C-alpha cells in the first residue's frame, strides 16, 4: 500500500523506469547469452544484483535490519522456486525473440490467481476466472505457432522449447509469488529482496559443476550489466509501490511489450508476428481487468471493515 503522503505520478514513473530497466536486463542477457548455460546466467543476474541492493539499503539505513529474519527456511524455499523460474526463463529467453518471451511471460500473474485459489483457498469469483481463462487463451495464441514446431521439427525446435521454458518459468514464478505473499506477513520487503538475491547467487553457483562457459570481457560486462539492471529494477519497483497503490502502477507492467518490441527490432532485427501482438493484446486486457477487479474488491473490503467498526 502506498505511503499516506503518496505521489501517484512519481510511482507510475518509477514503475515505467523499472520496466525499462528489466527489459534492458533481458536485452543484455540475449546479447551475451548465446550458448551460455542458464544456471550461469542466473548466477551473474543474482550476484551483480546484490551491489545496487546493498547500496540502496545502506543509503536508507536499512542494511543491518534487512539481514534480520525470523524465517530463514521460508527464504530458502522462495529462493529455490525463484532460481528454478529464472533458470528455465533465461533458457527460453535466449531461444525466443524478445517480444515473444515477454508476452508469454505475462501468463505468470494469471497463473498466480489460479494457484492462490487452489493452494491458498482464496475466493476467486466468476469475473476473475473469466479474465484468467481469456488471458490464457491469449497466451495460447502467442505460443501455439511455436508449439506446433514440435510436430514439424521434432524435439529440437528451439522456438518450441523456448516457449515451453517460458511457460514453465511463468508457472514457477507464480508459485514464487505465493511464497512471497506468505513471507510478507512476517518479513520486511528489504529482507525478502536481499535474501532472495543472496540465496539465488549461492544456489545458482552450484551449477558451475555442470560446466560454465568461459566468457569474453564484453560478455562478462554484459552479464554484470544485466545483474546490475536486475537489482536496480527491483529497487525502482519497490519504490514505485511506496508512492502509489499497486492497482495504480501494476497496469504499466504491460508497457514492456512495447519497449521490448522496439529494442528487439533495433538490436536483433526481430519483428513480432501478428499472433504475438493479438495474443499480447488479449493477455494485457485480461491482466488489467484482474488488477481492476482486485482494486474494487479491496475498496469493498475496506468499506465493510469501516462499517463494522463501532463508532463513538
DABEL-V531638 format. One line per field, one symbol per residue. ss: DSSP state (~ for helix, > for strand, _ for the rest). phi: phi as a letter, one per 20 degrees, with the letter a starting at -180 (. if undefined). burial: b if it has 9 or more other ideal C-beta (glycine too) atoms within 8 Angstrom, else e. A space follows every 50 residues. Layout:
ss = ???
phi = ???
burial = ???
This chain:
ss = _______~~~~~~~~~~~~~~~~~~~~~~~~~_____~~~~~~~~~~_~~ ~~~~~~~~~~__~~~~_____~~~~~~~~~~~~~~~~~~~~~~~~__~~~ ~~~~~_~~~~~~~~~~~~~______~~~~~~~~~~~~~~~~~~~~~~_~~ ~~~~~~_~~~~~~~~~~~~~~~~~~~~~~~~~~_____~~~~~~~~~~~~ ~~~~~~~~~~______~~~~~~~~~~~~~~~~~~~~~~~~~~~__~~~~~ ~~~~~~~~~~~~~~~~~~_____~~~~~~~~~~~~~~~~~~~~~~~~~~~ ~~~~~~~~____
phi = .ffgeecgfffffffffffffffffffffffdefnegfffffffgeffff gfffffffffmdffffeebdbffffffffffffgffgfffffffedggff fffffffgffffffffffedlffceggfffffffffffffffeggefffg fednfefffffffffffffffffffffffffffffccfggffffffffff fffffffgfeodefefffffffffffffgfffffffffffffdbfgffeg gfgfffffffffffffedmedffgffffffffffgfffffffffffffff fffffffeffdq
burial = ebeeebebebbbebbbbbbbbbbbbbbbbbebbeebbbbbbbbbbbbbbb bbbbebbeeeebbebbeebebeebbbbbbbbbbbbbbbbbbbbbbbbbbb bbbbbbbbbbbbbbbbbeebeeebeeebbebbebbbbbbbbbbbebbbbb eeeeeebebbbbbbbbbbbbbbbbbbbbbbbebbeebeebbbbbbbbbbb bebbbebbeeeeeebeeebbebbbbbbbbbbbbbbbbbbbbebbbbbbbb ebbbbbbebbbebbbebbebebeebbbbbbbbbbbbbbbbbbbbbeebee eeeeeeeeeeee
